[in-house]
Amino acid sequence: MTDIVPYKAYGCIADLFRLREDAVLVDGPAGTGKSRGIGEFINYLCETYPKIRILVLRATRSSLTESWMVTFEQKVLTDDHPAHGNRGARKFKTGYQYPNGSAIILGGLDAPTKLFSTEYDMIYVNEATEITQSEYESLQRALRNNQMPWQGIILDCNPAHPRHWLNQACLNGRIKRLKSKHTDNPTLDA
């Protein structure tokens, strides 16, 4: 049985729940609670807005399977949450279906044509330093489902070099940066 700790958003993740930006980067070191916090936000959106579609992806589908999906299933969803659906092997899961018609679709940029031919309300890129600026820009055309009051892309990363395209996009104002700190993670003690 999974032990779910009740969630309260802190720091930049609390800001994420309030923002309505076209593009947001949650940037910070490992262990600051980025994956869980964004998972909680995505779950909140799916439970709040019926029929939305959220694409969650990483550079490769296999890397998503053993990272974000583990966090989402073990720390965000309760054991009896209907979005768990078929509890088969994680590597074969294509997504999470909610009773209100909302869906989280899982993918990797190693098979991009399957992802871009459909419509989404929100896209989350886990470990965004693994993707190129061109791949990021191609994702934007899929934001056209219009079941939420806004559409957007959420990216997360551990800090990269200052000349990385993500850093430059934040400095130029094209992507809103939220800095994640260890104090944002309520599961860490002093």
N, C-alpha and C positions, 0 to 999 in steps of 0.2 A: 504494500500500500504506500502510495506517495504521500509525503507529509508536506502539505501546502501551507506556507506561512502567509497570513493575510498581508496584502500588499498595500503600501503607502508610498506614493511617489515623492522623491526628494530631488532637490537641485534641478539639473537640466531636464530630467525626465518629467518633473512636475511642470516645467515650462512647456515641454512637448505636448502635454495634455491641453494646454491653453492656446498654443499657436495654431495658426491656419495659414501656413506658408506653402509655396509651391515646391520648395526643396529645402530640406533640413539635414544637416550633418551632425550626428552625435559623435563627438571626437574626444577620446580619452584613453588612458591606459587600461590594460586588462584588469578585471576585477572591480570595475566601478559600477557594474550593474546595468550596462547598456543593453545587453541581449534580453535580460528579463524585463527591464523597464519598457523596451520597445515591444516585446511580446505582450505585456500587460496592456499597452496602448492599443495594439492591434486587436486584442481580444475585446477591449472596451468598444472599439469602433464596430466590430462585428456584432456585438450584442446590442448596440445602440441604433445602428442604421440597417434596416432590413434590405436584403438583396444587394449589398455591396460586394465587390470582388477585390481582394487584396492579393497581390502577387508578392511572394517572399522568395528571394533568390540569392544566390551566391555565384561566384565565378564557375563553380562546378556543382552539380546536384549532389554528388557524393559528399562534398565537404559540408553542405547544408545539413545532410542527414545526421552527421555525427557531431554537429555543433548546435546551431540554433534550435533545431527540432527537439533535441534532448532537453534543452532548457525550457522550451515552450510546453512540452508534454509533462515534464516532471515538476516544474515550478509555477506555471501559469494555470494550466487546466487542472481542475479537480479530477479525481479518479472517475467520478460519475458524470463528468461534463459530456453532453451529447456530441460535441465536436470531435471527440476521440474516435467515434465511429468504429470501424473495423480496427481492432488492435493488432493487426498483422505486423509483419516486419516493417520497420520504419523506412527502409530503403525502397519499398514498393509503394509507399503512400504518395498519393498525388495531391492531397490537400486535406483541409478540415472543413466540414459542412456544419453550419449552424441551423437550428430549427426555424429561424426567421428568413431563411433563404440566403444569408450571407455566406461567403466562402473565402477561405484562404487557399490560394493555389501555390504549389511549391515548384521551384524550378532552378535551373542552372544556365548560365550563359554558354555552356558547352553545347546546348541545343536551343539557340535563340529563336529560330523561326517558329517553334511551337508556342513561344511566349508572346510574340509581338502581334500575332494575327487576331488577338482577342482584346477585350476592353476591361480596364481596371479603374477603380476609384483611388487606390493607393498602391504604391510599390515600395517595398522595403528591400534594400540591398545590404545584406550582412557582409561585413569585411570589405567595404567598398574600395579599399586601396588595391584590391585584386582585379578591378575592372578598369577599362580604359575610358577616357573622356568620350570617345566615339560611342562606346557601348552605353554609357550613361545617357547620352543625348538620344540614342535610338529608343530608349525606354519611354521617353516623354510622349511619343506618339500613341502609346497604349493607354494613356490616361484620358479615357473618354466614356466611362460607364455612367457617370453623372447620377449616382444614387446617393451621394453625400453632398453637403453644401459646398465642399471644396475638393479638389483633386491634388495629389502631391506625391513626392518621392521622399522617403526617409532613407538615409544612408548612415552606416556607422563604421567606425574604424579606430584602430590604434594609431597614434600620431605617426605620420610619414615625414619624409624630408620636406623642407620648406618649399621646394620648387615643384612638388607633386601637384598635379592638376586640381585635386580636391582642395588643397590649401589655397591655391591661386583663385579658384572659383569662390571660395569664402571671402578672401581678401577683396575681390572685385564686386562682392554683393550679389552674386548670382545664386549662391547657396547660403542659407542662414546657418551659422555654426553655433552649436550648443556644446560647451566644454563640460565633460563628465569628469568627476573627481571621486576619489575613494570615499569621501564623506557622503556622496550621493547613494551609496550602497548600504541599505539598512541592515544587511546581514553581516557586515563586518563590524568587529568591535575595535576599540581604541588600539 
